[in-house]
Amino acid sequence: MEYIRQTIISDKLSGIFELPQTLRNKKVEVIILSVEENLPGKPKQKKRPLGFLKDKVPPLPDSFFDPLPEEDLQAWGL
């Protein structure tokens, strides 16, 4: 992505932007980036979902939440 980055006196921006008082009469840095647009011929990138999708993962059985047997707990030192 191309960009322009330049330090200028903020007075040059007074006709373009309404600057807050704290930025007036100072050196400021201006960065110009292009806006990404979805053009008609350009396929839109799909976002990959994070984690699991509810409809793709079977529900957990009730036994999943049962305590472990005593021998398993002892094997893990719990």
Distance bins in CASP14 RR format, pairs under 12 A and 6 or more apart:
PFRMAT RR
TARGET T0000
AUTHOR 0000-0000-0000
RMODE 2
METHOD distances of the structure
MODEL  1
1 31 0 0 0 0 0 1 0 0 0 0 0
1 32 0 0 0 0 0 1 0 0 0 0 0
1 33 1 0 0 1 0 0 0 0 0 0 0
1 34 1 0 0 1 0 0 0 0 0 0 0
1 35 0 0 0 0 0 1 0 0 0 0 0
1 36 0 0 0 0 1 0 0 0 0 0 0
2 31 0 0 0 0 0 1 0 0 0 0 0
2 32 0 0 0 0 1 0 0 0 0 0 0
2 33 0 0 0 0 1 0 0 0 0 0 0
2 34 1 0 0 1 0 0 0 0 0 0 0
3 29 0 0 0 0 0 1 0 0 0 0 0
3 30 0 0 0 0 0 1 0 0 0 0 0
3 31 1 0 0 1 0 0 0 0 0 0 0
3 32 1 0 0 1 0 0 0 0 0 0 0
3 33 1 0 1 0 0 0 0 0 0 0 0
3 34 1 0 0 1 0 0 0 0 0 0 0
3 35 0 0 0 0 0 1 0 0 0 0 0
4 29 0 0 0 0 0 1 0 0 0 0 0
4 30 1 0 0 1 0 0 0 0 0 0 0
4 31 1 0 0 1 0 0 0 0 0 0 0
4 32 1 0 1 0 0 0 0 0 0 0 0
4 33 0 0 0 0 1 0 0 0 0 0 0
4 34 0 0 0 0 0 1 0 0 0 0 0
5 28 0 0 0 0 0 1 0 0 0 0 0
5 29 1 0 0 1 0 0 0 0 0 0 0
5 30 1 0 0 1 0 0 0 0 0 0 0
5 31 1 0 1 0 0 0 0 0 0 0 0
5 32 1 0 0 1 0 0 0 0 0 0 0
5 33 0 0 0 0 1 0 0 0 0 0 0
6 12 0 0 0 0 0 1 0 0 0 0 0
6 13 0 0 0 0 0 1 0 0 0 0 0
6 27 0 0 0 0 0 1 0 0 0 0 0
6 28 0 0 0 0 1 0 0 0 0 0 0
6 29 1 0 0 1 0 0 0 0 0 0 0
6 30 1 0 1 0 0 0 0 0 0 0 0
6 31 0 0 0 0 1 0 0 0 0 0 0
6 32 0 0 0 0 1 0 0 0 0 0 0
7 26 0 0 0 0 0 1 0 0 0 0 0
7 27 1 0 1 0 0 0 0 0 0 0 0
7 28 1 0 0 1 0 0 0 0 0 0 0
7 29 1 0 1 0 0 0 0 0 0 0 0
7 30 1 0 0 1 0 0 0 0 0 0 0
7 31 0 0 0 0 0 1 0 0 0 0 0
8 14 0 0 0 0 0 1 0 0 0 0 0
8 16 0 0 0 0 0 1 0 0 0 0 0
8 17 0 0 0 0 0 1 0 0 0 0 0
8 19 0 0 0 0 0 1 0 0 0 0 0
8 23 0 0 0 0 0 1 0 0 0 0 0
8 26 0 0 0 0 0 1 0 0 0 0 0
8 27 1 0 0 1 0 0 0 0 0 0 0
8 28 1 0 0 1 0 0 0 0 0 0 0
8 29 0 0 0 0 1 0 0 0 0 0 0
8 30 1 0 0 1 0 0 0 0 0 0 0
8 31 0 0 0 0 0 1 0 0 0 0 0
8 32 0 0 0 0 0 1 0 0 0 0 0
9 19 0 0 0 0 0 1 0 0 0 0 0
9 23 0 0 0 0 0 1 0 0 0 0 0
9 24 0 0 0 0 1 0 0 0 0 0 0
9 25 1 0 0 1 0 0 0 0 0 0 0
9 26 1 0 0 1 0 0 0 0 0 0 0
9 27 1 0 0 1 0 0 0 0 0 0 0
9 28 1 0 0 1 0 0 0 0 0 0 0
9 29 0 0 0 0 0 1 0 0 0 0 0
9 30 0 0 0 0 0 1 0 0 0 0 0
10 16 0 0 0 0 0 1 0 0 0 0 0
10 17 0 0 0 0 1 0 0 0 0 0 0
10 18 0 0 0 0 0 1 0 0 0 0 0
10 19 1 0 1 0 0 0 0 0 0 0 0
10 20 0 0 0 0 1 0 0 0 0 0 0
10 21 0 0 0 0 0 1 0 0 0 0 0
10 22 0 0 0 0 0 1 0 0 0 0 0
10 23 1 0 1 0 0 0 0 0 0 0 0
10 24 1 0 1 0 0 0 0 0 0 0 0
10 25 1 0 0 1 0 0 0 0 0 0 0
10 26 1 0 1 0 0 0 0 0 0 0 0
10 27 1 0 0 1 0 0 0 0 0 0 0
10 28 1 0 1 0 0 0 0 0 0 0 0
10 29 0 0 0 0 0 1 0 0 0 0 0
10 30 0 0 0 0 1 0 0 0 0 0 0
11 17 0 0 0 0 0 1 0 0 0 0 0
11 19 0 0 0 0 1 0 0 0 0 0 0
11 23 0 0 0 0 0 1 0 0 0 0 0
11 24 1 0 0 1 0 0 0 0 0 0 0
11 25 1 0 0 1 0 0 0 0 0 0 0
11 26 0 0 0 0 1 0 0 0 0 0 0
11 27 0 0 0 0 0 1 0 0 0 0 0
11 28 0 0 0 0 1 0 0 0 0 0 0
12 19 0 0 0 0 0 1 0 0 0 0 0
12 24 0 0 0 0 0 1 0 0 0 0 0
12 25 0 0 0 0 0 1 0 0 0 0 0
12 26 0 0 0 0 0 1 0 0 0 0 0
12 27 0 0 0 0 0 1 0 0 0 0 0
12 28 0 0 0 0 1 0 0 0 0 0 0
12 30 0 0 0 0 1 0 0 0 0 0 0
13 19 1 0 0 1 0 0 0 0 0 0 0
13 20 0 0 0 0 0 1 0 0 0 0 0
13 23 0 0 0 0 1 0 0 0 0 0 0
13 24 0 0 0 0 1 0 0 0 0 0 0
13 25 0 0 0 0 0 1 0 0 0 0 0
13 26 0 0 0 0 0 1 0 0 0 0 0
13 27 0 0 0 0 0 1 0 0 0 0 0
13 28 1 0 0 1 0 0 0 0 0 0 0
13 29 0 0 0 0 0 1 0 0 0 0 0
13 30 1 0 0 1 0 0 0 0 0 0 0
13 32 0 0 0 0 0 1 0 0 0 0 0
14 20 0 0 0 0 0 1 0 0 0 0 0
14 23 0 0 0 0 0 1 0 0 0 0 0
14 24 1 0 0 1 0 0 0 0 0 0 0
14 25 0 0 0 0 1 0 0 0 0 0 0
14 28 0 0 0 0 0 1 0 0 0 0 0
15 24 0 0 0 0 0 1 0 0 0 0 0
16 28 0 0 0 0 0 1 0 0 0 0 0
16 30 0 0 0 0 1 0 0 0 0 0 0
16 32 0 0 0 0 0 1 0 0 0 0 0
17 23 0 0 0 0 1 0 0 0 0 0 0
17 24 0 0 0 0 0 1 0 0 0 0 0
17 28 0 0 0 0 1 0 0 0 0 0 0
17 30 0 0 0 0 1 0 0 0 0 0 0
18 24 0 0 0 0 0 1 0 0 0 0 0
19 25 0 0 0 0 1 0 0 0 0 0 0
19 26 0 0 0 0 1 0 0 0 0 0 0
19 28 0 0 0 0 1 0 0 0 0 0 0
19 30 0 0 0 0 0 1 0 0 0 0 0
20 26 0 0 0 0 0 1 0 0 0 0 0
20 28 0 0 0 0 0 1 0 0 0 0 0
22 28 0 0 0 0 0 1 0 0 0 0 0
23 29 0 0 0 0 0 1 0 0 0 0 0
23 30 0 0 0 0 0 1 0 0 0 0 0
36 42 0 0 0 0 1 0 0 0 0 0 0
36 44 0 0 0 0 0 1 0 0 0 0 0
36 45 0 0 0 0 0 1 0 0 0 0 0
37 44 0 0 0 0 0 1 0 0 0 0 0
38 44 1 0 1 0 0 0 0 0 0 0 0
38 45 0 0 0 0 1 0 0 0 0 0 0
49 55 0 0 0 0 0 1 0 0 0 0 0
49 56 0 0 0 0 1 0 0 0 0 0 0
49 57 0 0 0 0 0 1 0 0 0 0 0
51 57 0 0 0 0 1 0 0 0 0 0 0
52 58 0 0 0 0 0 1 0 0 0 0 0
52 59 0 0 0 0 0 1 0 0 0 0 0
52 60 0 0 0 0 0 1 0 0 0 0 0
58 64 0 0 0 0 0 1 0 0 0 0 0
59 65 0 0 0 0 0 1 0 0 0 0 0
60 66 0 0 0 0 0 1 0 0 0 0 0
63 69 0 0 0 0 0 1 0 0 0 0 0
66 72 0 0 0 0 0 1 0 0 0 0 0
67 73 0 0 0 0 1 0 0 0 0 0 0
67 78 0 0 0 0 0 1 0 0 0 0 0
68 74 0 0 0 0 1 0 0 0 0 0 0
68 75 0 0 0 0 1 0 0 0 0 0 0
68 76 0 0 0 0 1 0 0 0 0 0 0
68 77 0 0 0 0 0 1 0 0 0 0 0
68 78 0 0 0 0 1 0 0 0 0 0 0
69 75 0 0 0 0 1 0 0 0 0 0 0
69 76 0 0 0 0 0 1 0 0 0 0 0
69 78 0 0 0 0 0 1 0 0 0 0 0
70 76 0 0 0 0 0 1 0 0 0 0 0
70 77 0 0 0 0 0 1 0 0 0 0 0
70 78 0 0 0 0 1 0 0 0 0 0 0
71 77 0 0 0 0 0 1 0 0 0 0 0
71 78 0 0 0 0 0 1 0 0 0 0 0
72 78 0 0 0 0 1 0 0 0 0 0 0
END
